[in-house]
Amino acid sequence: MLASRNEASHSFNEEVALNLIVQIQKNFIGLFEELKRDLEEKWLDDCNSKGTM
């Protein structure tokens, strides 16, 4: 994470910027997609079954 912050200050460099995008896609997008699925499956289904939404 520290390396990402250090590289972010150099993101005006196209090669560094593209590398940051690739790293974000590899490391974070999947995590957020999984979180979204978990929330939809567990939390929203639970709320719907209890009639709280």
GIBEL-V671103 format. One record per backbone hydrogen bond with DSSP energy under -1.0 kcal/mol. NH is the residue of the N-H (numbers start at 1). CO is the residue of the C=O. E is the energy in kcal/mol with one decimal. If there is no record, write none. Layout:
nh=<NH,NH>
co=<CO,CO>
e=<E,E>
This chain:
nh=<5,6,7,8,10,11,13,17,18,19,20,21,22,23,24,25,26,27,28,29,32,33,34,35,36,37,38,39,40,41,42,44,46,47,48,49,50,52>
co=<1,2,3,4,7,8,10,13,14,15,16,17,18,19,20,21,22,23,24,24,28,29,30,31,32,33,34,35,36,37,38,39,42,43,44,45,46,47>
e=<-2.0,-2.4,-2.6,-2.1,-1.9,-1.5,-2.2,-2.8,-2.6,-2.0,-2.3,-2.0,-2.2,-2.5,-2.5,-2.5,-2.4,-2.5,-2.7,-1.5,-2.3,-2.3,-2.4,-2.3,-2.3,-2.2,-2.7,-2.7,-2.6,-3.0,-2.9,-2.3,-1.7,-2.5,-2.6,-2.3,-1.4,-2.3>
